[in-house]
């Protein structure tokens, strides 16, 4: 499924906040220290020493002495001013240097503090439905980070138990639900096989029941395939040709296509479109996509099917004509039991699980499903699967 990636947790937000906080606290304390230093330095005053009278000089030497004192005071004041400016400039330069150092140290310290969380995040991202048995098992002292890791481990343990219970339910339901369906169908066959001819109403009722039983059986099979594709583990796949799968699906539905007078364009099936996976599930994927194009199509419509390779993916594209569709509704078609307007989904043969099963199978094979409402009307279904090389001896 498609998700919009959020900004990196540690590179863009928390670590940056810690760095800014550390640098801001240092700058505030540095500015305060600088202000106090200059305040105390400014209060230092030069003590004026009044020279005593020299009896030998008398009154005639007093003006010269006072003038000399004033000159010394002016020189000291100038020296003090120069010293204050030098102190201020030195303090500002030291503050700027330490601000840069504090930013670097803050980034390093924040990275060191957040390293355990980064490790927990990376390990959690690696855990999926196929490896829920794995645990973080974070080492270290019993602190907040350890408590968080243990909480996530507990959550994973509960999820593993839930998934296991769901798989057991699917396995049991496949047996328990099919058994009564088989019994009811056998009872109908026995009732109609009696020597006495059954009334026409009974025959009509039996046919209707068979039809409903087939629909329930088809719905049950869809549930089982959907659950197996979503929660089952795929064995090592084999190379599969998308072109061959599409050709087989179209051939099997030739009668229905002819009955609805649909124009089929399947001349653009690339022989190089190979992928790797489960042949049974991929065949079901192709069947459902073609079924969706045939069943939910109007009489006299058209279908265009093509396979191609693009970069590292093998793609299957199925397009159909029809009325202009709402893109918002089209985007929800991959969810179970989601359908469009009745004029497109009036057929009673659909179960509402076709594209949901396709989505699960594509996701299980590491691919992507794209549903697009064509501007001219109709729907385009694009399936992109990892590209694989064709087996030896097969051209393509």
VENNOR-V104900 format. One record per residue. RES is the residue in one small letter. OMEGA is omega in whole degrees, -180 to 180 (999 if undefined). NEAR is the number of other C-alpha atoms within 8 Angstrom. Layout:
BEGIN
res;omega;near
RES;OMEGA;NEAR
RES;OMEGA;NEAR
END
This chain:
BEGIN
res;omega;near
x;-174;4
x;179;3
x;178;4
x;-178;4
x;176;4
x;178;5
x;-180;6
x;-173;7
x;-173;8
x;-178;11
x;-172;8
x;-175;9
x;-172;10
x;-179;9
x;178;13
x;179;11
x;178;8
x;180;11
x;180;12
x;-180;10
x;-180;8
x;-180;11
x;-180;12
x;177;8
x;179;8
x;-179;10
x;179;10
x;179;8
x;178;8
x;177;9
x;178;9
x;178;8
x;178;8
x;179;10
x;179;8
x;180;8
x;-180;8
x;178;11
x;179;8
x;179;8
x;-179;8
x;-178;8
x;179;6
x;-178;6
x;179;5
x;180;7
x;-178;4
x;179;5
x;180;4
x;-178;4
x;178;5
x;-179;4
x;176;7
x;-176;6
x;-177;5
x;-177;4
x;178;9
x;-176;9
x;-175;5
x;-178;6
x;-176;8
x;179;10
x;-180;7
x;179;7
x;179;9
x;178;8
x;179;8
x;178;8
x;179;8
x;178;8
x;178;8
x;178;8
x;179;10
x;179;8
x;178;8
x;179;9
x;178;9
x;177;8
x;179;8
x;179;8
x;178;8
x;-180;8
x;179;8
x;179;11
x;179;8
x;178;8
x;180;9
x;180;10
x;178;8
x;179;8
x;180;9
x;178;8
x;178;8
x;179;8
x;179;11
x;179;8
x;-179;8
x;175;8
x;177;11
x;179;8
x;-179;8
x;178;11
x;179;12
x;178;8
x;179;8
x;178;13
x;180;12
x;-180;8
x;179;8
x;178;11
x;179;10
x;180;7
x;-176;7
x;-178;10
x;177;8
x;178;8
x;178;8
x;178;9
x;179;8
x;180;11
x;180;8
x;179;8
x;180;9
x;179;8
x;-179;7
x;-177;6
x;179;10
x;-179;7
x;-177;7
x;-179;8
x;179;7
x;179;12
x;180;7
x;179;6
x;179;7
x;179;11
x;-177;7
x;177;8
x;175;5
x;-179;5
x;-179;5
x;179;7
x;-178;6
x;-180;6
x;177;9
x;179;12
x;177;9
x;180;8
x;179;12
x;177;11
x;178;8
x;177;9
x;177;11
x;177;8
x;178;8
x;179;11
x;178;10
x;178;8
x;179;9
x;178;10
x;179;8
x;179;8
x;179;10
x;178;8
x;179;8
x;178;8
x;177;10
x;178;8
x;179;8
x;179;10
x;180;8
x;-179;8
x;179;9
x;179;10
x;-174;8
x;-178;8
x;179;8
x;-179;10
x;178;8
x;177;8
x;178;10
x;180;8
x;179;8
x;180;8
x;178;10
x;178;8
x;177;8
x;-180;9
x;179;8
x;-179;8
x;-179;7
x;-178;9
x;179;6
x;-178;8
x;180;4
x;178;4
x;180;6
x;177;8
x;179;6
x;179;6
x;179;6
x;179;8
x;179;10
x;178;8
x;179;8
x;178;9
x;180;8
x;178;8
x;177;8
x;179;9
x;180;8
x;177;8
x;177;10
x;179;8
x;179;10
x;179;8
x;178;10
x;178;9
x;179;10
x;178;9
x;177;8
x;176;11
x;-177;9
x;179;10
x;180;9
x;180;12
x;-180;11
x;-180;8
x;-177;13
x;-171;10
x;180;10
x;177;8
x;-179;6
x;175;8
x;178;5
x;-175;6
x;176;9
x;177;8
x;-178;12
x;179;9
x;178;12
x;179;12
x;178;12
x;179;7
x;-180;11
x;179;11
x;179;8
x;-180;8
x;180;12
x;180;9
x;-179;7
x;-178;7
x;-179;8
x;-179;8
x;179;7
x;178;8
x;179;11
x;-179;8
x;179;7
x;179;9
x;180;9
x;175;12
x;-176;9
x;176;8
x;180;9
x;-178;8
x;-177;6
x;178;8
x;-177;10
x;178;11
x;-180;9
x;-177;11
x;179;16
x;174;14
x;-178;14
x;180;12
x;-180;12
x;180;11
x;-179;9
x;-179;6
x;179;9
x;176;11
x;177;10
x;177;9
x;179;12
x;178;11
x;-178;10
x;180;12
x;178;13
x;176;12
x;-180;9
x;-179;10
x;-178;12
x;-174;10
x;-177;10
x;179;11
x;-179;12
x;178;8
x;-179;7
x;180;8
x;-177;12
x;178;11
x;177;14
x;-177;10
x;179;14
x;171;13
x;-177;14
x;175;11
x;-179;12
x;-178;7
x;-177;4
x;-176;7
x;170;10
x;-171;17
x;173;13
x;-177;13
x;177;11
x;-179;14
x;175;12
x;175;13
x;179;12
x;-179;10
x;178;7
x;-176;10
x;177;11
x;-179;7
x;179;8
x;177;6
x;-179;9
x;-179;12
x;-179;9
x;-177;8
x;-179;12
x;178;10
x;-177;9
x;174;9
x;175;7
x;180;9
x;178;7
x;-176;9
x;-179;6
x;-179;6
x;177;5
x;-174;9
x;-179;11
x;-179;7
x;179;7
x;-178;5
x;-179;6
x;180;9
x;-178;10
x;-179;10
x;-172;13
x;-178;12
x;174;14
x;177;13
x;177;14
x;179;14
x;-179;11
x;-179;11
x;179;14
x;179;14
x;179;11
x;179;10
x;177;10
x;-179;8
x;-176;11
x;177;11
x;-180;11
x;177;7
x;-174;10
x;175;10
x;-178;13
x;-179;10
x;178;6
x;-176;7
x;-179;11
x;-172;14
x;173;13
x;178;12
x;-180;13
x;178;11
x;178;12
x;-180;11
x;178;13
x;-178;12
x;178;12
x;179;10
x;179;8
x;178;11
x;180;6
x;-180;4
x;178;4
x;-180;6
x;177;6
x;999;7
END
